Structures are given as C-alpha cells and as structure tokens.
Amino acid sequence: MSWGWIEGSRSFDLGWGLVSATVCLALAVPMLWWWLPEHRRSFFGSSVDPRFRLQLAYGLFCMAMAGTNLGCRAIPHDELPLVHPAFFVITAALAVAFAPRVLRLLWRHS
C-alpha cells in the first residue's frame, strides 16, 4: 500500500495536521466535558464504565492525538516514514469508533 497521497507540500502538511487535530479535538472535548461531575454523561454505558475511567482515558488520548497530529505535521522527521500513516490510521479509527456515539449523545441531550 502506498502512503504517498498523505505526504505533500509544507502547506498540505500543516493543513492536514490541522484537520486531523480538529477531528480528535471534536471527540476529546465532549468526552472530557461529560466526564466532569456537573456534566456527567456516560459515553460507554454505566455497566461498561461505571466510574467513567475509560471515558477519561479515551478523552485524554483523543486530546493527545490532537496535539500529536498537529505537531507531527509541523516538525519534519524524514527518518521516520511511517509516522504520518500511523497517525492517520489511529485518527481514522478513533473517528469511526467514537464519532457516531458523540453525535448520538449530543443530539439526544440537546
């Protein structure tokens, strides 16, 4: 599989980093907001995550991925050719796994 399409000019790298960071932030912010006691909303369900620890962990992970997606594109690292594809796959997996649930919870409680 060729990952050449994910590489581009400096402008493309920064733009793509901004887009992927925004996707991760869009997942992290609601998860972390709903983790707060005054805004408590169970993302994974009370039987799976009764103490909201899994929700906190994934919220922090999504927040960290937002920073690394942006930083990954801003800092050149030619000797690590699989960094961009790996971050892309992780971001896509997070979006596919969590975005539907985030949207469902947002629409249900708005």
N, CA, C and O atoms as a printed pandas DataFrame, in Angstrom:
     atom_number atom_name residue_name chain_id  residue_number  x_coord  y_coord  z_coord
0              1         N          MET        A               1    0.842   -1.176    0.000
1              2        CA          MET        A               1    0.000    0.000    0.000
2              3         C          MET        A               1    0.888    1.241    0.000
3              4         O          MET        A               1    1.834    1.344    0.781
4              5         N          SER        A               2    0.574    2.164   -0.872
5              6        CA          SER        A               2    1.343    3.398   -0.977
6              7         C          SER        A               2    0.696    4.506   -0.147
7              8         O          SER        A               2   -0.502    4.763   -0.259
8              9         N          TRP        A               3    1.499    5.147    0.677
9             10        CA          TRP        A               3    1.007    6.247    1.503
10            11         C          TRP        A               3    1.448    7.592    0.940
11            12         O          TRP        A               3    1.407    8.596    1.651
12            13         N          GLY        A               4    1.861    7.630   -0.298
13            14        CA          GLY        A               4    2.347    8.860   -0.904
14            15         C          GLY        A               4    1.319    9.977   -0.932
15            16         O          GLY        A               4    1.684   11.151   -0.881
16            17         N          TRP        A               5    0.035    9.632   -1.013
17            18        CA          TRP        A               5   -1.020   10.649   -1.065
18            19         C          TRP        A               5   -1.121   11.442    0.235
19            20         O          TRP        A               5   -1.653   12.552    0.241
20            21         N          ILE        A               6   -0.621   10.890    1.324
21            22        CA          ILE        A               6   -0.732   11.576    2.612
22            23         C          ILE        A               6    0.417   12.552    2.831
23            24         O          ILE        A               6    0.419   13.303    3.807
24            25         N          GLU        A               7    1.383   12.544    1.937
25            26        CA          GLU        A               7    2.512   13.458    2.013
26            27         C          GLU        A               7    2.334   14.546    0.965
27            28         O          GLU        A               7    1.755   14.307   -0.095
28            29         N          GLY        A               8    2.820   15.711    1.254
29            30        CA          GLY        A               8    2.685   16.790    0.290
30            31         C          GLY        A               8    3.576   17.961    0.625
31            32         O          GLY        A               8    4.613   17.810    1.270
32            33         N          SER        A               9    3.161   19.123    0.182
33            34        CA          SER        A               9    3.920   20.333    0.437
34            35         C          SER        A               9    3.827   20.700    1.922
35            36         O          SER        A               9    3.077   20.083    2.678
36            37         N          ARG        A              10    4.567   21.671    2.309
37            38        CA          ARG        A              10    4.531   22.145    3.705
38            39         C          ARG        A              10    3.140   22.656    4.057
39            40         O          ARG        A              10    2.650   22.419    5.161
40            41         N          SER        A              11    2.506   23.355    3.125
41            42        CA          SER        A              11    1.140   23.845    3.358
42            43         C          SER        A              11    0.165   22.694    3.531
43            44         O          SER        A              11   -0.695   22.724    4.411
44            45         N          PHE        A              12    0.303   21.673    2.682
45            46        CA          PHE        A              12   -0.558   20.499    2.809
46            47         C          PHE        A              12   -0.354   19.834    4.162
47            48         O          PHE        A              12   -1.325   19.489    4.835
48            49         N          ASP        A              13    0.893   19.652    4.565
49            50        CA          ASP        A              13    1.182   19.015    5.851
50            51         C          ASP        A              13    0.529   19.768    7.003
51            52         O          ASP        A              13   -0.094   19.158    7.872
52            53         N          LEU        A              14    0.668   21.071    7.012
53            54        CA          LEU        A              14    0.078   21.861    8.101
54            55         C          LEU        A              14   -1.445   21.843    8.037
55            56         O          LEU        A              14   -2.108   21.767    9.071
56            57         N          GLY        A              15   -2.000   21.912    6.839
57            58        CA          GLY        A              15   -3.454   21.861    6.684
58            59         C          GLY        A              15   -4.020   20.518    7.106
59            60         O          GLY        A              15   -5.021   20.457    7.819
60            61         N          TRP        A              16   -3.379   19.438    6.666
61            62        CA          TRP        A              16   -3.821   18.106    7.041
62            63         C          TRP        A              16   -3.675   17.887    8.545
63            64         O          TRP        A              16   -4.540   17.270    9.168
64            65         N          GLY        A              17   -2.600   18.383    9.126
65            66        CA          GLY        A              17   -2.428   18.290   10.578
66            67         C          GLY        A              17   -3.516   19.037   11.324
67            68         O          GLY        A              17   -3.999   18.572   12.357
68            69         N          LEU        A              18   -3.900   20.182   10.812
69            70        CA          LEU        A              18   -4.973   20.964   11.438
70            71         C          LEU        A              18   -6.315   20.244   11.343
71            72         O          LEU        A              18   -7.082   20.231   12.306
72            73         N          VAL        A              19   -6.600   19.652   10.200
73            74        CA          VAL        A              19   -7.857   18.912   10.025
74            75         C          VAL        A              19   -7.901   17.700   10.951
75            76         O          VAL        A              19   -8.897   17.487   11.643
76            77         N          SER        A              20   -6.848   16.914   10.972
77            78        CA          SER        A              20   -6.847   15.719   11.813
78            79         C          SER        A              20   -6.842   16.081   13.307
79            80         O          SER        A              20   -7.438   15.369   14.114
80            81         N          ALA        A              21   -6.183   17.167   13.673
81            82        CA          ALA        A              21   -6.227   17.624   15.063
82            83         C          ALA        A              21   -7.631   18.074   15.443
83            84         O          ALA        A              21   -8.078   17.828   16.563
84            85         N          THR        A              22   -8.323   18.727   14.530
85            86        CA          THR        A              22   -9.697   19.172   14.784
86            87         C          THR        A              22  -10.629   17.987   14.989
87            88         O          THR        A              22  -11.504   18.024   15.854
88            89         N          VAL        A              23  -10.446   16.938   14.200
89            90        CA          VAL        A              23  -11.262   15.733   14.362
90            91         C          VAL        A              23  -11.054   15.147   15.754
91            92         O          VAL        A              23  -12.021   14.799   16.432
92            93         N          CYS        A              24   -9.814   15.037   16.177
93            94        CA          CYS        A              24   -9.527   14.489   17.511
94            95         C          CYS        A              24  -10.060   15.383   18.621
95            96         O          CYS        A              24  -10.578   14.888   19.622
96            97         N          LEU        A              25   -9.938   16.688   18.452
97            98        CA          LEU        A              25  -10.489   17.611   19.453
98            99         C          LEU        A              25  -12.004   17.518   19.524
99           100         O          LEU        A              25  -12.581   17.607   20.607
100          101         N          ALA        A              26  -12.654   17.339   18.379
101          102        CA          ALA        A              26  -14.110   17.212   18.351
102          103         C          ALA        A              26  -14.578   15.970   19.104
103          104         O          ALA        A              26  -15.720   15.922   19.561
104          105         N          LEU        A              27  -13.725   14.982   19.236
105          106        CA          LEU        A              27  -14.043   13.800   20.033
106          107         C          LEU        A              27  -13.658   13.995   21.490
107          108         O          LEU        A              27  -14.391   13.579   22.387
108          109         N          ALA        A              28  -12.519   14.620   21.731
109          110        CA          ALA        A              28  -11.997   14.751   23.092
110          111         C          ALA        A              28  -12.827   15.697   23.947
111          112         O          ALA        A              28  -13.120   15.391   25.103
112          113         N          VAL        A              29  -13.202   16.826   23.401
113          114        CA          VAL        A              29  -13.881   17.843   24.209
114          115         C          VAL        A              29  -15.197   17.332   24.797
115          116         O          VAL        A              29  -15.399   17.483   26.001
116          117         N          PRO        A              30  -16.102   16.737   24.017
117          118        CA          PRO        A              30  -17.331   16.234   24.641
118          119         C          PRO        A              30  -17.075   15.121   25.649
119          120         O          PRO        A              30  -17.712   15.083   26.702
120          121         N          MET        A              31  -16.139   14.208   25.338
121          122        CA          MET        A              31  -15.845   13.119   26.286
122          123         C          MET        A              31  -15.362   13.668   27.622
123          124         O          MET        A              31  -15.802   13.222   28.682
124          125         N          LEU        A              32  -14.462   14.628   27.566
125          126        CA          LEU        A              32  -13.924   15.197   28.805
126          127         C          LEU        A              32  -14.954   16.082   29.501
127          128         O          LEU        A              32  -15.003   16.127   30.730
128          129         N          TRP        A              33  -15.762   16.774   28.734
129          130        CA          TRP        A              33  -16.822   17.615   29.320
130          131         C          TRP        A              33  -17.826   16.744   30.061
131          132         O          TRP        A              33  -18.252   17.084   31.165
132          133         N          TRP        A              34  -18.205   15.624   29.460
133          134        CA          TRP        A              34  -19.167   14.716   30.086
134          135         C          TRP        A              34  -18.558   13.935   31.230
135          136         O          TRP        A              34  -19.288   13.321   32.008
136          137         N          TRP        A              35  -17.261   13.939   31.354
137          138        CA          TRP        A              35  -16.608   13.283   32.474
138          139         C          TRP        A              35  -16.718   14.127   33.734
139          140         O          TRP        A              35  -16.717   13.586   34.840
140          141         N          LEU        A              36  -16.812   15.454   33.582
141          142        CA          LEU        A              36  -16.919   16.341   34.742
142          143         C          LEU        A              36  -18.182   16.017   35.540
143          144         O          LEU        A              36  -19.231   15.775   34.944
144          145         N          PRO        A              37  -18.107   16.006   36.878
145          146        CA          PRO        A              37  -19.261   15.615   37.705
146          147         C          PRO        A              37  -20.526   16.435   37.431
147          148         O          PRO        A              37  -21.627   15.885   37.448
148          149         N          GLU        A              38  -20.388   17.722   37.183
149          150        CA          GLU        A              38  -21.586   18.547   36.967
150          151         C          GLU        A              38  -22.189   18.375   35.571
151          152         O          GLU        A              38  -23.293   18.856   35.316
152          153         N          HIS        A              39  -21.487   17.701   34.674
153          154        CA          HIS        A              39  -21.985   17.465   33.313
154          155         C          HIS        A              39  -21.965   15.973   32.975
155          156         O          HIS        A              39  -21.907   15.601   31.803
156          157         N          ARG        A              40  -22.011   15.143   33.975
157          158        CA          ARG        A              40  -21.808   13.702   33.817
158          159         C          ARG        A              40  -22.784   13.100   32.815
159          160         O          ARG        A              40  -24.002   13.240   32.925
160          161         N          ARG        A              41  -22.198   12.429   31.840
161          162        CA          ARG        A              41  -22.960   11.688   30.832
162          163         C          ARG        A              41  -22.095   10.493   30.452
163          164         O          ARG        A              41  -20.930   10.658   30.091
164          165         N          SER        A              42  -22.652    9.313   30.529
165          166        CA          SER        A              42  -21.873    8.100   30.295
166          167         C          SER        A              42  -21.705    7.848   28.803
167          168         O          SER        A              42  -22.684    7.670   28.079
168          169         N          PHE        A              43  -20.470    7.835   28.355
169          170        CA          PHE        A              43  -20.161    7.606   26.950
170          171         C          PHE        A              43  -20.199    6.116   26.616
171          172         O          PHE        A              43  -20.721    5.730   25.570
172          173         N          PHE        A              44  -19.661    5.292   27.480
173          174        CA          PHE        A              44  -19.568    3.854   27.228
174          175         C          PHE        A              44  -20.669    3.048   27.906
175          176         O          PHE        A              44  -20.749    1.836   27.708
176          177         N          GLY        A              45  -21.514    3.689   28.696
177          178        CA          GLY        A              45  -22.556    2.985   29.424
178          179         C          GLY        A              45  -22.104    2.675   30.836
179          180         O          GLY        A              45  -20.926    2.411   31.080
180          181         N          SER        A              46  -23.047    2.707   31.766
181          182        CA          SER        A              46  -22.698    2.533   33.177
182          183         C          SER        A              46  -22.265    1.107   33.509
183          184         O          SER        A              46  -21.543    0.906   34.485
184          185         N          SER        A              47  -22.678    0.127   32.738
185          186        CA          SER        A              47  -22.237   -1.244   33.022
186          187         C          SER        A              47  -20.804   -1.486   32.547
187          188         O          SER        A              47  -20.088   -2.291   33.143
188          189         N          VAL        A              48  -20.379   -0.808   31.495
189          190        CA          VAL        A              48  -19.019   -0.964   30.973
190          191         C          VAL        A              48  -18.030   -0.081   31.730
191          192         O          VAL        A              48  -16.916   -0.505   32.037
192          193         N          ASP        A              49  -18.441    1.134   32.024
193          194        CA          ASP        A              49  -17.546    2.124   32.635
194          195         C          ASP        A              49  -18.248    2.842   33.787
195          196         O          ASP        A              49  -18.562    4.026   33.666
196          197         N          PRO        A              50  -18.503    2.151   34.905
197          198        CA          PRO        A              50  -19.285    2.761   35.988
198          199         C          PRO        A              50  -18.604    3.956   36.665
199          200         O          PRO        A              50  -19.290    4.826   37.202
200          201         N          ARG        A              51  -17.293    4.012   36.647
201          202        CA          ARG        A              51  -16.583    5.119   37.309
202          203         C          ARG        A              51  -16.032    6.137   36.316
203          204         O          ARG        A              51  -15.280    7.033   36.701
204          205         N          PHE        A              52  -16.397    6.009   35.056
205          206        CA          PHE        A              52  -16.024    6.959   33.998
206          207         C          PHE        A              52  -14.510    7.016   33.752
207          208         O          PHE        A              52  -14.018    7.996   33.193
208          209         N          ARG        A              53  -13.777    5.994   34.156
209          210        CA          ARG        A              53  -12.324    5.988   33.953
210          211         C          ARG        A              53  -11.955    5.750   32.488
211          212         O          ARG        A              53  -11.027    6.366   31.965
212          213         N          LEU        A              54  -12.684    4.861   31.843
213          214        CA          LEU        A              54  -12.432    4.590   30.428
214          215         C          LEU        A              54  -12.737    5.836   29.590
215          216         O          LEU        A              54  -12.016    6.154   28.644
216          217         N          GLN        A              55  -13.792    6.517   29.945
217          218        CA          GLN        A              55  -14.149    7.758   29.249
218          219         C          GLN        A              55  -13.061    8.807   29.417
219          220         O          GLN        A              55  -12.691    9.475   28.451
220          221         N          LEU        A              56  -12.552    8.959   30.614
221          222        CA          LEU        A              56  -11.460    9.900   30.859
222          223         C          LEU        A              56  -10.217    9.501   30.061
223          224         O          LEU        A              56   -9.567   10.350   29.450
224          225         N          ALA        A              57   -9.894    8.218   30.069
225          226        CA          ALA        A              57   -8.696    7.748   29.361
226          227         C          ALA        A              57   -8.806    8.016   27.859
227          228         O          ALA        A              57   -7.863    8.524   27.252
228          229         N          TYR        A              58   -9.937    7.682   27.265
229          230        CA          TYR        A              58  -10.085    7.918   25.827
230          231         C          TYR        A              58  -10.190    9.401   25.506
231          232         O          TYR        A              58   -9.712    9.835   24.458
232          233         N          GLY        A              59  -10.802   10.185   26.378
233          234        CA          GLY        A              59  -10.842   11.632   26.170
234          235         C          GLY        A              59   -9.444   12.231   26.175
235          236         O          GLY        A              59   -9.115   13.065   25.331
236          237         N          LEU        A              60   -8.622   11.804   27.127
237          238        CA          LEU        A              60   -7.240   12.287   27.181
238          239         C          LEU        A              60   -6.427   11.782   25.993
239          240         O          LEU        A              60   -5.584   12.505   25.462
240          241         N          PHE        A              61   -6.681   10.534   25.575
241          242        CA          PHE        A              61   -5.982   10.000   24.415
242          243         C          PHE        A              61   -6.339   10.788   23.152
243          244         O          PHE        A              61   -5.460   11.109   22.353
244          245         N          CYS        A              62   -7.615   11.097   22.974
245          246        CA          CYS        A              62   -8.027   11.900   21.811
246          247         C          CYS        A              62   -7.397   13.290   21.873
247          248         O          CYS        A              62   -6.995   13.830   20.842
248          249         N          MET        A              63   -7.307   13.871   23.054
249          250        CA          MET        A              63   -6.674   15.177   23.214
250          251         C          MET        A              63   -5.183   15.077   22.862
251          252         O          MET        A              63   -4.643   15.952   22.185
252          253         N          ALA        A              64   -4.535   14.027   23.316
253          254        CA          ALA        A              64   -3.113   13.833   22.989
254          255         C          ALA        A              64   -2.928   13.619   21.491
255          256         O          ALA        A              64   -1.968   14.125   20.911
256          257         N          MET        A              65   -3.823   12.885   20.864
257          258        CA          MET        A              65   -3.728   12.664   19.421
258          259         C          MET        A              65   -3.928   13.974   18.660
259          260         O          MET        A              65   -3.330   14.162   17.601
260          261         N          ALA        A              66   -4.744   14.867   19.169
261          262        CA          ALA        A              66   -4.911   16.174   18.525
262          263         C          ALA        A              66   -3.576   16.912   18.504
263          264         O          ALA        A              66   -3.177   17.461   17.478
264          265         N          GLY        A              67   -2.897   16.918   19.633
265          266        CA          GLY        A              67   -1.597   17.595   19.707
266          267         C          GLY        A              67   -0.541   16.926   18.850
267          268         O          GLY        A              67    0.253   17.602   18.196
268          269         N          THR        A              68   -0.526   15.594   18.849
269          270        CA          THR        A              68    0.487   14.906   18.059
270          271         C          THR        A              68    0.206   15.012   16.562
271          272         O          THR        A              68    1.141   15.086   15.765
272          273         N          ASN        A              69   -1.066   15.021   16.172
273          274        CA          ASN        A              69   -1.383   15.192   14.750
274          275         C          ASN        A              69   -0.891   16.535   14.242
275          276         O          ASN        A              69   -0.327   16.628   13.152
276          277         N          LEU        A              70   -1.104   17.556   15.022
277          278        CA          LEU        A              70   -0.653   18.887   14.622
278          279         C          LEU        A              70    0.873   18.985   14.688
279          280         O          LEU        A              70    1.509   19.489   13.762
280          281         N          GLY        A              71    1.445   18.508   15.773
281          282        CA          GLY        A              71    2.894   18.564   15.932
282          283         C          GLY        A              71    3.625   17.679   14.943
283          284         O          GLY        A              71    4.706   18.026   14.467
284          285         N          CYS        A              72    3.036   16.542   14.637
285          286        CA          CYS        A              72    3.643   15.600   13.690
286          287         C          CYS        A              72    3.826   16.255   12.329
287          288         O          CYS        A              72    4.843   16.038   11.670
288          289         N          ARG        A              73    2.874   17.034   11.911
289          290        CA          ARG        A              73    2.952   17.679   10.607
290          291         C          ARG        A              73    3.817   18.933   10.638
291          292         O          ARG        A              73    4.356   19.341    9.610
292          293         N          ALA        A              74    3.954   19.542   11.808
293          294        CA          ALA        A              74    4.729   20.780   11.907
294          295         C          ALA        A              74    6.227   20.517   12.054
295          296         O          ALA        A              74    7.042   21.374   11.711
296          297         N          ILE        A              75    6.593   19.346   12.557
297          298        CA          ILE        A              75    8.000   19.023   12.804
298          299         C          ILE        A              75    8.473   18.003   11.765
299          300         O          ILE        A              75    7.930   16.899   11.713
300          301         N          PRO        A              76    9.456   18.333   10.948
301          302        CA          PRO        A              76    9.947   17.367    9.954
302          303         C          PRO        A              76   10.637   16.178   10.630
303          304         O          PRO        A              76   11.379   16.349   11.598
304          305         N          HIS        A              77   10.387   14.989   10.116
305          306        CA          HIS        A              77   11.035   13.776   10.634
306          307         C          HIS        A              77   11.153   12.765    9.493
307          308         O          HIS        A              77   10.462   11.747    9.459
308          309         N          ASP        A              78   12.032   13.077    8.582
309          310        CA          ASP        A              78   12.200   12.267    7.375
310          311         C          ASP        A              78   12.631   10.831    7.665
311          312         O          ASP        A              78   12.299    9.928    6.897
312          313         N          GLU        A              79   13.348   10.606    8.736
313          314        CA          GLU        A              79   13.851    9.271    9.010
314          315         C          GLU        A              79   12.784    8.345    9.622
315          316         O          GLU        A              79   13.071    7.179    9.892
316          317         N          LEU        A              80   11.598    8.832    9.836
317          318        CA          LEU        A              80   10.501    8.023   10.368
318          319         C          LEU        A              80    9.342    8.041    9.370
319          320         O          LEU        A              80    8.364    8.754    9.595
320          321         N          PRO        A              81    9.418    7.292    8.293
321          322        CA          PRO        A              81    8.444    7.398    7.207
322          323         C          PRO        A              81    7.051    6.884    7.547
323          324         O          PRO        A              81    6.097    7.232    6.850
324          325         N          LEU        A              82    6.893    6.078    8.579
325          326        CA          LEU        A              82    5.577    5.525    8.889
326          327         C          LEU        A              82    4.805    6.318    9.944
327          328         O          LEU        A              82    3.705    5.921   10.329
328          329         N          VAL        A              83    5.364    7.425   10.412
329          330        CA          VAL        A              83    4.684    8.216   11.434
330          331         C          VAL        A              83    3.371    8.788   10.904
331          332         O          VAL        A              83    2.333    8.638   11.550
332          333         N          HIS        A              84    3.396    9.431    9.757
333          334        CA          HIS        A              84    2.173   10.034    9.219
334          335         C          HIS        A              84    1.096    8.989    8.924
335          336         O          HIS        A              84   -0.060    9.197    9.295
336          337         N          PRO        A              85    1.429    7.883    8.276
337          338        CA          PRO        A              85    0.400    6.868    8.056
338          339         C          PRO        A              85   -0.159    6.282    9.358
339          340         O          PRO        A              85   -1.359    6.027    9.457
340          341         N          ALA        A              86    0.703    6.070   10.352
341          342        CA          ALA        A              86    0.232    5.517   11.627
342          343         C          ALA        A              86   -0.723    6.477   12.322
343          344         O          ALA        A              86   -1.761    6.058   12.834
344          345         N          PHE        A              87   -0.383    7.757   12.345
345          346        CA          PHE        A              87   -1.272    8.734   12.972
346          347         C          PHE        A              87   -2.576    8.866   12.205
347          348         O          PHE        A              87   -3.633    9.068   12.803
348          349         N          PHE        A              88   -2.508    8.752   10.879
349          350        CA          PHE        A              88   -3.726    8.798   10.078
350          351         C          PHE        A              88   -4.646    7.632   10.424
351          352         O          PHE        A              88   -5.848    7.820   10.612
352          353         N          VAL        A              89   -4.084    6.430   10.506
353          354        CA          VAL        A              89   -4.885    5.245   10.819
354          355         C          VAL        A              89   -5.489    5.350   12.219
355          356         O          VAL        A              89   -6.659    5.017   12.406
356          357         N          ILE        A              90   -4.724    5.800   13.190
357          358        CA          ILE        A              90   -5.239    5.952   14.554
358          359         C          ILE        A              90   -6.372    6.985   14.582
359          360         O          ILE        A              90   -7.406    6.749   15.207
360          361         N          THR        A              91   -6.186    8.113   13.916
361          362        CA          THR        A              91   -7.217    9.151   13.880
362          363         C          THR        A              91   -8.473    8.643   13.192
363          364         O          THR        A              91   -9.580    8.885   13.672
364          365         N          ALA        A              92   -8.318    7.942   12.077
365          366        CA          ALA        A              92   -9.482    7.390   11.373
366          367         C          ALA        A              92  -10.208    6.374   12.245
367          368         O          ALA        A              92  -11.438    6.359   12.275
368          369         N          ALA        A              93   -9.469    5.528   12.953
369          370        CA          ALA        A              93  -10.092    4.540   13.838
370          371         C          ALA        A              93  -10.861    5.219   14.965
371          372         O          ALA        A              93  -11.971    4.801   15.293
372          373         N          LEU        A              94  -10.289    6.252   15.555
373          374        CA          LEU        A              94  -10.990    6.994   16.606
374          375         C          LEU        A              94  -12.270    7.624   16.073
375          376         O          LEU        A              94  -13.316    7.556   16.718
376          377         N          ALA        A              95  -12.186    8.237   14.896
377          378        CA          ALA        A              95  -13.355    8.899   14.316
378          379         C          ALA        A              95  -14.457    7.894   13.994
379          380         O          ALA        A              95  -15.627    8.138   14.289
380          381         N          VAL        A              96  -14.091    6.777   13.395
381          382        CA          VAL        A              96  -15.094    5.764   13.041
382          383         C          VAL        A              96  -15.713    5.150   14.296
383          384         O          VAL        A              96  -16.916    4.893   14.332
384          385         N          ALA        A              97  -14.905    4.917   15.314
385          386        CA          ALA        A              97  -15.395    4.269   16.528
386          387         C          ALA        A              97  -16.210    5.200   17.416
387          388         O          ALA        A              97  -17.214    4.779   17.990
388          389         N          PHE        A              98  -15.793    6.464   17.540
389          390        CA          PHE        A              98  -16.405    7.336   18.541
390          391         C          PHE        A              98  -17.327    8.426   18.011
391          392         O          PHE        A              98  -18.226    8.861   18.730
392          393         N          ALA        A              99  -17.135    8.875   16.791
393          394        CA          ALA        A              99  -17.950    9.981   16.280
394          395         C          ALA        A              99  -19.448    9.675   16.283
395          396         O          ALA        A              99  -20.227   10.547   16.670
396          397         N          PRO        A             100  -19.893    8.485   15.871
397          398        CA          PRO        A             100  -21.339    8.230   15.917
398          399         C          PRO        A             100  -21.921    8.333   17.325
399          400         O          PRO        A             100  -23.017    8.863   17.507
400          401         N          ARG        A             101  -21.199    7.835   18.307
401          402        CA          ARG        A             101  -21.687    7.896   19.702
402          403         C          ARG        A             101  -21.699    9.337   20.211
403          404         O          ARG        A             101  -22.646    9.747   20.882
404          405         N          VAL        A             102  -20.662   10.102   19.900
405          406        CA          VAL        A             102  -20.623   11.510   20.304
406          407         C          VAL        A             102  -21.820   12.244   19.702
407          408         O          VAL        A             102  -22.516   12.975   20.406
408          409         N          LEU        A             103  -22.061   12.056   18.417
409          410        CA          LEU        A             103  -23.191   12.736   17.759
410          411         C          LEU        A             103  -24.521   12.283   18.347
411          412         O          LEU        A             103  -25.414   13.103   18.562
412          413         N          ARG        A             104  -24.662   10.991   18.607
413          414        CA          ARG        A             104  -25.915   10.476   19.199
414          415         C          ARG        A             104  -26.163   11.110   20.578
415          416         O          ARG        A             104  -27.282   11.528   20.874
416          417         N          LEU        A             105  -25.138   11.179   21.404
417          418        CA          LEU        A             105  -25.302   11.789   22.726
418          419         C          LEU        A             105  -25.581   13.280   22.633
419          420         O          LEU        A             105  -26.370   13.819   23.410
420          421         N          LEU        A             106  -24.941   13.942   21.693
421          422        CA          LEU        A             106  -25.198   15.387   21.505
422          423         C          LEU        A             106  -26.641   15.648   21.078
423          424         O          LEU        A             106  -27.302   16.541   21.606
424          425         N          TRP        A             107  -27.122   14.855   20.111
425          426        CA          TRP        A             107  -28.481   15.062   19.620
426          427         C          TRP        A             107  -29.526   14.656   20.643
427          428         O          TRP        A             107  -30.570   15.301   20.740
428          429         N          ARG        A             108  -29.268   13.599   21.413
429          430        CA          ARG        A             108  -30.233   13.109   22.388
430          431         C          ARG        A             108  -30.424   14.106   23.535
431          432         O          ARG        A             108  -31.525   14.229   24.070
432          433         N          HIS        A             109  -29.368   14.809   23.911
433          434        CA          HIS        A             109  -29.433   15.685   25.086
434          435         C          HIS        A             109  -29.435   17.165   24.717
435          436         O          HIS        A             109  -29.200   18.009   25.581
436          437         N          SER        A             110  -29.691   17.495   23.471
437          438        CA          SER        A             110  -29.706   18.921   23.118
438          439         C          SER        A             110  -31.111   19.478   23.143
439          440         O          SER        A             110  -31.311   20.662   22.872
